[in-house]
């Protein structure tokens, strides 16, 4: 790994992000592990809304996910179901 706190860290071989510095969370979507940027923040913001209705939670999740991530139009439904399931799983682990 090259770089430092001032210039940022990078892989000295390929120049990309070193594996130990990757913070993008992954969710299983349509059988594939998919990175979702800002997922912890998104879950926190939606959780603050104290929504109980799954449809409302799913809408808020997707609205925020699409701000930071590309979601293929044809995969919107599977993204929604996977993110809602992950949100519920994390919410139940907190309680």
Secondary structure, DSSP 4 states (H G I P E B T S, - for coil): -EEETTTEEE-TTTSS--GGG---EEEEETTEEEEETTHHHHHHHHHHTT---HHHHHHHHHHHHHHHS---GGGHHHHHHHHHHHHHHHHHHH-
